[in-house]
Amino acid sequence: MENFSNDNTARRYRAHVSILGTTQLHLRNPYIMAWWSAAFPGFGHLLLSKYLRGFVLFIWEVLINIKSHVNLAMIYSFQGDIDKAKDILDTQWLLIYIPVYIFAIWDSYRTTVDMNRVFVLAEREEHKFNSYSIGALEINYLDKRSPVMAVLWSLFIPGLGQLYLHRIVTAFFVIVWVIVFFYFSDGLEAVSLLFLGEIEKATSVIDPEWLLFFPSLYGFAIFDSYINTVENNKLYDKEQRGFFKKTYQSSSFRVLKGQKVD
């Protein structure tokens, strides 16, 4: 149940609040979205709330990366062992990896440009959007939250910042993949050994190919939770201004052009 239904009476809506999260249009930098797609295909689309496309590209990246040994080749390259990096790469898988990787970067850039245009049009139209949703399983509503808290929870475990912000779809997806990466990289076992002071054993037990997925995942979780908290706070302020203006402001109120308002 929602306090307003987006029933296509407007050409464009700026936002939609559902029990699974708040989806909204806001201005984004196309180069930043393209950069996140370069860091990890799918992340640029997830930042744009293009979930289905983002999930497909993310899963593709993990599967093809492991099959072609891209991460392992990167590790050998960092160590200066270029010949071993060349030998470890599976060119058959690599040939289908490259086109999709380039597509993810290009498509996230193109989509961002298009969505920025739609945002400008929706902003001018200023149509009402729902700010509250309640169902049998969840409740979601616009309110102000702390970007710092979102970042802190994301630092503990990626996905918790999204849960704090009520981005349920992204949170579930990220948390599931955190578990997958920890399991295959033996990361938790390595951390336990580090606490016991067994550094050599911790180093030997870790699987670097899976471990290399973590920097991108942590970075995305932190960036996504911070940016969306800031934008949700702006959306809350805008919705509140519209409500107070409609409910309490006199229809005869006018601000003269060039007049200073204290």
N, C-alpha and C positions, 0 to 999 in steps of 0.2 A: 504494500500500500504506500502510495506517495502523495505528497501534498500538492503536486501538480504533475500532469502527464504531458510529456513531449508528444503532442498529437498531430504534428505536421501543420499546425496553424501558422507556423513561421517557416521561412525557407531554411534558416540555420539557427541552431541552438549553441550557446557558448559552452554549456556544461550539462552533465547528467549525473545525478546521484542515484545509485542503486545499492542494494544490499551487499554487492561484491566490491564496491568502491566508488570513487568519484572520478569521472572521466571529463576532462575539460580541454578546450582549445586555449592556447596561449602562445605568444611569440617565442620561437626557439631559433637558435643559431644553426643554420643548415650545416656549417662546417663542424660544429660540435657533434651533431648527430652522425655525420659521416665519420668522424674520428672514432666514435664509440663503435660503429659498425666495423671499422678497421681493427679496433682493439679486440673485438669479439663479435662476429656476425650475429645479428639478432638483437643486440643491445640497443642499437639506434632505433629500431622499430618498437621495442618494448618501452623506451622512453617516450615514444609518440603514442603509446597506448594502442599500437597495432599488434595486438597479442598473437593472433594466429600466425601472421607472417613472421613475427619475432620468434615464436616457439619453433617453427619449422627451420628457420635459419640457425637457431642456437643448437638444436639437436643435430642438424647437418654438420655444423662445425665440429662438434664433439666426436661424432662417428667417423667422419672423413679425416679429421686431424689425427685420431688414434690409428686409423688404418694406414695413413700415409706417413706417420711418424714425424709430423711437422714439429711438434714440441721437442721431441728428442733431438732432431736435427738442430733446432735453435739452441739447445743446451750445449751440444758439441761445438757449435759456432761460437758461443760465448766463451768457451774454454780454448778457442783457437784451433780446434781440431777440425778443419774444414773438410779434409778428405773423408773423415769418418762421418761427418754430417751428410756428405754427398752419397756415401754408400748406404746409409740407413734409410734414406728417403725412398718411398715406393712411388715411382713415377706414374704408374697406372692410376693410383688413387689421386695423386697430386694433380693430374691433368683435369679431373672433374672438380677438384677443390678450388682451383684458381678462378674459373668463370663465376661460380656462385659467390665467392669472396668479393670479387669486383662488383657483382650485381648488388650485394648487400650494401656496399658503400654508396653506389650510385643511387639506388632506390631510396635509401634513407635520406639522402640529400634532396632528391626530387620531391619526395613526400613532404618533407619539412617545408620546402618552398610553397607547395600547394596548400598545406594546412595553415601556414601563416597568412596566405591570402584569404582563406575561409574565415580565419579568426578576425581579420579586419572587417569583413562584411558582417559577421555575426555581432561584432562589437557595435557597429553602426546601427544594426537592426534593434539591438537591446531588447530582445524578447525575453519574457519571463522563463525561468528554468526551475526545476524542482530542487529543493534544498534538504529534503528529509525523506527517508525511505525506511519502512519497517516490514519485516516478513517473519515467517515462522522460525527461521534460523538466525537472522541477523537484524541489526539496526544500524543505519548509517545516516549521518547528518553533517552539515557543514559546521565546523567550529575551528577555532584557532589552536594550533599546536606548535610546539617548540622545534625549530629546525635542528637545534643542538642535540636535543634528546633523540631525534630521528637518526642523527649521525652516530651518536653513542651506541644505540641499540644495534645499528648496522655493523659497528666495529666488533661487538661481541659475537654475533652470528649474522651473516648476511640473510636478509629476509625479515628480521625482527623490526627494523625501521619501517618497512612496508606494512607490517602488521599494526604497528603503532599509528600509522597514517591511514589505516584501513584500505590499503591496496591489496585486497585478498588474493586476487588472481596472480599478481606478480610475486607476492610473498610466498604463496604455496609453491610456485614454480621454482623460485630461487632456493627455498629451504630444501626441497627435494633434491636439487642438484648439488647443494652443499653436502648433503648426506652421501650422495653418489661419489663425489670427488674425494671426500674424507675416507670413504671405504676403499676405493681403488688406489689411492695414494698412500694408504696406511699412515695418514697424517696424525691421527689421534694417538696411535701407538708411538710415533716418533716424539710427540709432545710429552707423553708420559715418561719416555726414556730420558728426555731432556731434563725434566724435573728431578729425575733420579741421578742426574749428572753423567749419564752414559751417552756422551756426545757422539762417539764413533759408531756405537750401535744404532743410535737414532738416525744417523746419516746413512747407514747401510740399509736400514729397513724401509726408508722412504722410496716411493716410486716417483721420480722427478717428472716423468711424462704427464702424469695426472696432477701433480702438485703445481705445475705451471699454469693450470687453469685458474688457480685461486686469486692471483693479483687482479685479473680482469673482473672476476666475480665480486670480490670485495670492493673494488673501485666503483663498479656499476651500482652496487647496493647502496653505497654511501652517497654517490652523486644523485641517484634517482630519489632516494628518500629525502634528501635535503632540498632539491629543486621542487619536488612536488609538495613538500610542506610549505615552502615559501609561496608557491602559486596558489595552493589551497587557501592560505591565509588571505591572499589578495582577493580571491573569489568570495570568501566569506565577507570581507569588508564591502565589496561591491554589492553583494546581495542584501546586506544590512542597510547600506545607504539607499538602495532602491526601495526597500520596505518602509523605512522611516520617511522617505520622501513621499511615497504614495499614501501612507497612513496619516502622517502628521503635518506635512507641509501644505499650507494654504494654496489653493489654486490661483489666487491672485498674487502670490509672491513672485517678484521679478528682481533679477539682478541686472542693473543697468550697465551697459558696456562701458568699461573704463572706470567704473565705480569701485573704490576700495572697500572690501568687506573685512571687518575685524573678527 
